[in-house]
Amino acid sequence: MKTAKTFLFFLLVFFFITSAESSARLPLTKTVVKDETAKVMLLGTHRLSLQWISWDYFGKAIVTDKNGTLSIKGEQRARKGNDYVRIEGVITEISAKEFKFDGVVEMRISHINKGEPCKREGELTFAIKGNRRYWRMQQMDNPCDEATDYVDIYFR
């Protein structure tokens, strides 16, 4: 009987620990939507660009909604060489002219940061300015080198 209780105790502890670990990876809150039209505009597939790669051909970013939490994932790659920009994260807030997300924007550009990858992590903001037809990442100063990066996500 004591062995069964000990086994049950360890089984419950294991279940609790694995449940806590898996729930820690999931977003705890839904995306805050301050403008429903902006949410509709953001959902779906968009062109993605970083000026160092090209403004003539684009990558792709996809925004999905899973139970009220919006996520974004995308990439643009150079046609020649190994340059790229990637975006991945959870959109935390959407308003009429901007969205915020918690995630990563990583880029590798041959002539910046000695060609090594550079990451921005944490809360980042993309905004629409004036009559532009895209959201531009507002944290433009490259944290790894003296450069300004224009990461743009275009309207559909």
PASEBA-1860 file (N, C-alpha, C; in nm, 3 decimals):
! residues 156
1> MKTAKTFL> 0.082/-0.120/0.000/0.000/0.000/0.000/0.086/0.126/0.000 ~ 0.197/0.124/0.080/0.285/0.240/0.085/0.350/0.265/-0.051 ~ 0.386/0.159/-0.121/0.446/0.172/-0.254/0.347/0.235/-0.352 ~ 0.222/0.197/-0.344/0.120/0.255/-0.432/0.101/0.403/-0.404 ~ 0.103/0.442/-0.277/0.088/0.585/-0.240/0.209/0.664/-0.289 ~ 0.327/0.607/-0.271/0.449/0.674/-0.317/0.445/0.691/-0.469 ~ 0.406/0.586/-0.539/0.395/0.594/-0.685/0.295/0.702/-0.726 ~ 0.180/0.703/-0.660/0.076/0.802/-0.691/0.127/0.943/-0.663
9> FFLLVFFF> 0.199/0.960/-0.554/0.255/1.091/-0.520/0.349/1.138/-0.631 ~ 0.443/1.052/-0.673/0.538/1.090/-0.777/0.469/1.113/-0.911 ~ 0.366/1.036/-0.939/0.289/1.056/-1.061/0.222/1.192/-1.062 ~ 0.162/1.231/-0.949/0.099/1.362/-0.939/0.201/1.476/-0.951 ~ 0.317/1.461/-0.888/0.423/1.562/-0.898/0.468/1.574/-1.042 ~ 0.491/1.462/-1.108/0.533/1.464/-1.249/0.429/1.534/-1.335 ~ 0.301/1.500/-1.315/0.193/1.562/-1.392/0.190/1.712/-1.368 ~ 0.203/1.755/-1.244/0.201/1.897/-1.211/0.316/1.971/-1.278
17> ITSAESSA> 0.437/1.914/-1.272/0.554/1.979/-1.331/0.541/1.988/-1.482 ~ 0.502/1.881/-1.548/0.491/1.884/-1.694/0.377/1.975/-1.737 ~ 0.269/1.982/-1.661/0.160/2.073/-1.695/0.204/2.217/-1.682 ~ 0.278/2.249/-1.577/0.326/2.385/-1.555/0.423/2.425/-1.666 ~ 0.512/2.334/-1.706/0.607/2.365/-1.813/0.537/2.390/-1.945 ~ 0.440/2.307/-1.980/0.373/2.325/-2.109/0.286/2.449/-2.108 ~ 0.223/2.483/-1.997/0.140/2.603/-1.995/0.225/2.728/-1.994 ~ 0.351/2.720/-1.946/0.439/2.836/-1.947/0.476/2.875/-2.089
25> RLPLTKTV> 0.470/2.782/-2.183/0.504/2.812/-2.322/0.386/2.872/-2.397 ~ 0.267/2.862/-2.343/0.149/2.915/-2.410/0.124/3.058/-2.368 ~ 0.070/3.142/-2.456/0.036/3.277/-2.416/-0.070/3.273/-2.306 ~ -0.051/3.358/-2.207/-0.143/3.358/-2.095/-0.269/3.439/-2.123 ~ -0.260/3.534/-2.215/-0.374/3.620/-2.242/-0.402/3.625/-2.392 ~ -0.522/3.663/-2.423/-0.559/3.680/-2.563/-0.506/3.814/-2.612 ~ -0.500/3.828/-2.744/-0.458/3.953/-2.804/-0.560/4.062/-2.770 ~ -0.511/4.176/-2.725/-0.598/4.290/-2.696/-0.630/4.358/-2.829
33> VKDETAKV> -0.757/4.358/-2.865/-0.801/4.416/-2.992/-0.873/4.547/-2.963 ~ -0.809/4.658/-2.999/-0.868/4.790/-2.978/-0.942/4.839/-3.102 ~ -0.921/4.770/-3.215/-0.985/4.808/-3.340/-1.009/4.681/-3.422 ~ -1.136/4.643/-3.435/-1.172/4.519/-3.504/-1.135/4.523/-3.652 ~ -1.148/4.637/-3.717/-1.111/4.651/-3.859/-0.962/4.625/-3.877 ~ -0.881/4.676/-3.785/-0.737/4.654/-3.792/-0.704/4.506/-3.775 ~ -0.777/4.437/-3.689/-0.756/4.293/-3.670/-0.783/4.218/-3.800 ~ -0.895/4.249/-3.864/-0.931/4.184/-3.991/-0.824/4.212/-4.096
41> MLLGTHRL> -0.774/4.336/-4.097/-0.672/4.375/-4.194/-0.541/4.300/-4.169 ~ -0.512/4.269/-4.044/-0.386/4.205/-4.008/-0.387/4.054/-4.030 ~ -0.501/3.990/-4.012/-0.509/3.845/-4.029/-0.479/3.805/-4.174 ~ -0.409/3.695/-4.190/-0.385/3.642/-4.324/-0.239/3.652/-4.366 ~ -0.217/3.642/-4.498/-0.083/3.640/-4.556/-0.048/3.777/-4.609 ~ 0.075/3.821/-4.578/0.124/3.953/-4.619/0.262/3.940/-4.680 ~ 0.299/4.039/-4.762/0.437/4.048/-4.809/0.522/4.105/-4.694 ~ 0.645/4.059/-4.687/0.740/4.101/-4.584/0.868/4.146/-4.653
49> SLQWISWD> 0.926/4.259/-4.607/1.053/4.301/-4.667/1.145/4.367/-4.566 ~ 1.273/4.354/-4.595/1.382/4.426/-4.529/1.460/4.492/-4.642 ~ 1.483/4.623/-4.634/1.540/4.695/-4.748/1.676/4.642/-4.790 ~ 1.753/4.585/-4.701/1.884/4.533/-4.737/1.874/4.411/-4.829 ~ 1.760/4.342/-4.827/1.740/4.225/-4.913/1.677/4.269/-5.044 ~ 1.557/4.329/-5.037/1.493/4.378/-5.160/1.360/4.444/-5.127 ~ 1.328/4.547/-5.205/1.193/4.603/-5.207/1.124/4.563/-5.339 ~ 1.193/4.483/-5.421/1.136/4.441/-5.549/1.076/4.300/-5.542
57> YFGKAIVT> 1.131/4.214/-5.461/1.072/4.082/-5.437/1.064/4.064/-5.285 ~ 0.965/3.990/-5.244/0.927/3.990/-5.104/0.928/3.851/-5.044 ~ 0.930/3.851/-4.911/0.905/3.728/-4.837/0.758/3.725/-4.800 ~ 0.726/3.640/-4.707/0.587/3.622/-4.668/0.578/3.616/-4.516 ~ 0.474/3.682/-4.462/0.443/3.674/-4.319/0.296/3.634/-4.307 ~ 0.269/3.542/-4.218/0.133/3.492/-4.199/0.089/3.522/-4.055 ~ -0.028/3.584/-4.044/-0.087/3.614/-3.913/-0.207/3.521/-3.895 ~ -0.205/3.446/-3.787/-0.312/3.350/-3.757/-0.377/3.383/-3.623
65> DKNGTLSI> -0.499/3.332/-3.605/-0.574/3.351/-3.481/-0.607/3.213/-3.425 ~ -0.557/3.185/-3.305/-0.589/3.061/-3.238/-0.654/3.094/-3.104 ~ -0.784/3.077/-3.101/-0.861/3.101/-2.978/-0.843/3.242/-2.924 ~ -0.835/3.340/-3.013/-0.825/3.479/-2.969/-0.684/3.531/-2.950 ~ -0.585/3.446/-2.969/-0.445/3.489/-2.961/-0.388/3.490/-3.102 ~ -0.346/3.607/-3.150/-0.290/3.619/-3.284/-0.139/3.597/-3.280 ~ -0.088/3.527/-3.381/0.055/3.500/-3.394/0.099/3.541/-3.533 ~ 0.228/3.571/-3.544/0.286/3.605/-3.674/0.413/3.524/-3.694
73> KGEQRARK> 0.431/3.479/-3.818/0.552/3.406/-3.854/0.582/3.435/-4.000 ~ 0.708/3.468/-4.030/0.740/3.498/-4.169/0.889/3.503/-4.195 ~ 0.921/3.513/-4.325/1.062/3.516/-4.366/1.074/3.576/-4.505 ~ 1.183/3.650/-4.526/1.227/3.693/-4.658/1.371/3.648/-4.672 ~ 1.404/3.590/-4.786/1.541/3.543/-4.814/1.593/3.610/-4.940 ~ 1.722/3.637/-4.941/1.787/3.692/-5.061/1.786/3.586/-5.170 ~ 1.775/3.631/-5.294/1.780/3.535/-5.406/1.920/3.477/-5.422 ~ 2.021/3.558/-5.390/2.160/3.512/-5.394/2.221/3.536/-5.258
81> GNDYVRIE> 2.300/3.444/-5.211/2.364/3.459/-5.081/2.276/3.405/-4.969 ~ 2.317/3.437/-4.847/2.250/3.381/-4.729/2.175/3.484/-4.646 ~ 2.152/3.602/-4.700/2.083/3.705/-4.623/1.936/3.669/-4.604 ~ 1.883/3.706/-4.486/1.743/3.678/-4.455/1.694/3.770/-4.345 ~ 1.563/3.777/-4.332/1.497/3.833/-4.214/1.385/3.737/-4.177 ~ 1.370/3.712/-4.047/1.264/3.625/-3.996/1.190/3.697/-3.885 ~ 1.062/3.670/-3.877/0.980/3.725/-3.769/0.894/3.613/-3.713 ~ 0.884/3.608/-3.581/0.797/3.510/-3.518/0.761/3.557/-3.378
89> GVITEISA> 0.632/3.552/-3.348/0.590/3.591/-3.214/0.439/3.596/-3.199 ~ 0.398/3.638/-3.081/0.257/3.651/-3.046/0.220/3.799/-3.048 ~ 0.115/3.831/-3.119/0.068/3.970/-3.124/-0.009/3.996/-2.995 ~ 0.036/4.096/-2.920/-0.023/4.123/-2.789/-0.132/4.229/-2.795 ~ -0.121/4.322/-2.892/-0.218/4.432/-2.899/-0.230/4.483/-3.042 ~ -0.354/4.515/-3.081/-0.381/4.571/-3.214/-0.464/4.697/-3.196 ~ -0.419/4.806/-3.258/-0.499/4.929/-3.263/-0.508/4.973/-3.409 ~ -0.575/5.083/-3.434/-0.601/5.126/-3.572/-0.473/5.146/-3.653
97> KEFKFDGV> -0.366/5.196/-3.592/-0.245/5.230/-3.667/-0.121/5.150/-3.628 ~ -0.135/5.054/-3.536/-0.016/4.977/-3.499/-0.053/4.844/-3.434 ~ 0.046/4.758/-3.430/0.031/4.636/-3.351/0.162/4.610/-3.277 ~ 0.149/4.546/-3.162/0.264/4.510/-3.081/0.271/4.358/-3.076 ~ 0.393/4.308/-3.075/0.406/4.164/-3.060/0.525/4.132/-2.972 ~ 0.518/4.019/-2.909/0.625/3.970/-2.823/0.687/3.854/-2.898 ~ 0.810/3.871/-2.939/0.872/3.767/-3.019/1.012/3.803/-3.062 ~ 1.048/3.756/-3.181/1.184/3.771/-3.233/1.180/3.820/-3.377
105> VEMRISHI> 1.265/3.917/-3.407/1.297/3.953/-3.545/1.446/3.928/-3.558 ~ 1.481/3.835/-3.646/1.622/3.800/-3.666/1.658/3.826/-3.810 ~ 1.777/3.881/-3.831/1.824/3.905/-3.968/1.971/3.872/-3.978 ~ 2.008/3.836/-4.099/2.148/3.815/-4.133/2.170/3.887/-4.265 ~ 2.258/3.988/-4.261/2.290/4.067/-4.379/2.442/4.066/-4.393 ~ 2.492/4.029/-4.509/2.635/4.005/-4.527/2.723/4.124/-4.489 ~ 2.676/4.247/-4.511/2.759/4.365/-4.486/2.728/4.434/-4.352 ~ 2.643/4.373/-4.269/2.609/4.430/-4.138/2.646/4.329/-4.030
113> NKGEPCKR> 2.704/4.376/-3.922/2.741/4.290/-3.809/2.834/4.176/-3.853 ~ 2.924/4.208/-3.946/3.021/4.110/-3.997/2.953/3.987/-4.055 ~ 2.830/4.003/-4.104/2.759/3.892/-4.165/2.700/3.794/-4.066 ~ 2.704/3.827/-3.937/2.650/3.739/-3.834/2.502/3.772/-3.809 ~ 2.422/3.675/-3.767/2.281/3.702/-3.736/2.267/3.804/-3.622 ~ 2.162/3.881/-3.629/2.130/3.980/-3.527/1.984/3.963/-3.488 ~ 1.958/3.958/-3.358/1.821/3.937/-3.309/1.772/4.056/-3.230 ~ 1.645/4.085/-3.250/1.571/4.173/-3.161/1.469/4.082/-3.094
121> EGELTFAI> 1.461/4.087/-2.961/1.369/4.000/-2.888/1.289/4.082/-2.789 ~ 1.166/4.037/-2.764/1.081/4.104/-2.667/0.966/4.174/-2.735 ~ 0.916/4.280/-2.672/0.803/4.353/-2.730/0.852/4.447/-2.839 ~ 0.798/4.431/-2.957/0.830/4.514/-3.073/0.701/4.571/-3.128 ~ 0.711/4.688/-3.190/0.594/4.758/-3.242/0.607/4.780/-3.392 ~ 0.499/4.754/-3.465/0.490/4.785/-3.607/0.380/4.889/-3.623 ~ 0.408/4.996/-3.700/0.312/5.105/-3.710/0.292/5.149/-3.855 ~ 0.174/5.203/-3.880/0.139/5.266/-4.008/0.161/5.416/-3.989
129> KGNRRYWR> 0.240/5.478/-4.074/0.264/5.622/-4.067/0.210/5.688/-4.194 ~ 0.139/5.799/-4.177/0.085/5.871/-4.293/-0.004/5.783/-4.378 ~ 0.016/5.789/-4.508/-0.065/5.712/-4.603/0.005/5.584/-4.650 ~ 0.105/5.541/-4.578/0.178/5.420/-4.618/0.086/5.299/-4.614 ~ 0.117/5.201/-4.700/0.034/5.080/-4.715/0.101/4.960/-4.648 ~ 0.170/4.986/-4.539/0.238/4.881/-4.465/0.258/4.924/-4.320 ~ 0.286/4.823/-4.235/0.329/4.846/-4.098/0.481/4.838/-4.099 ~ 0.549/4.934/-4.035/0.696/4.931/-4.027/0.739/4.910/-3.882
137> MQQMDNPC> 0.836/4.822/-3.863/0.889/4.801/-3.729/0.949/4.932/-3.678 ~ 0.911/4.972/-3.558/0.954/5.100/-3.503/1.091/5.094/-3.435 ~ 1.138/4.977/-3.400/1.271/4.962/-3.342/1.369/4.944/-3.458 ~ 1.397/5.055/-3.530/1.473/5.050/-3.655/1.623/5.045/-3.635 ~ 1.673/5.100/-3.525/1.817/5.100/-3.503/1.865/4.957/-3.480 ~ 1.958/4.914/-3.564/2.011/4.778/-3.552/2.090/4.767/-3.421 ~ 2.054/4.673/-3.333/2.123/4.662/-3.205/2.263/4.600/-3.215 ~ 2.298/4.549/-3.332/2.426/4.479/-3.349/2.528/4.558/-3.430
145> DEATDYVD> 2.488/4.669/-3.491/2.577/4.744/-3.579/2.517/4.883/-3.598 ~ 2.591/4.972/-3.662/2.539/5.105/-3.691/2.466/5.101/-3.824 ~ 2.339/5.067/-3.818/2.256/5.058/-3.938/2.111/5.082/-3.897 ~ 2.032/5.122/-3.994/1.888/5.139/-3.974/1.818/5.036/-4.061 ~ 1.732/4.956/-3.999/1.663/4.847/-4.068/1.516/4.882/-4.086 ~ 1.468/4.871/-4.209/1.326/4.893/-4.239/1.261/4.757/-4.263 ~ 1.199/4.704/-4.159/1.126/4.578/-4.170/0.980/4.614/-4.189 ~ 0.924/4.578/-4.305/0.788/4.618/-4.341/0.699/4.498/-4.366
153> IYFR> 0.574/4.510/-4.319/0.471/4.410/-4.345/0.360/4.483/-4.419 ~ 0.333/4.439/-4.542/0.244/4.510/-4.634/0.099/4.467/-4.620 ~ 0.010/4.563/-4.644/-0.132/4.531/-4.647/-0.157/4.431/-4.759 ~ -0.263/4.353/-4.744/-0.300/4.258/-4.851/-0.359/4.333/-4.967
END
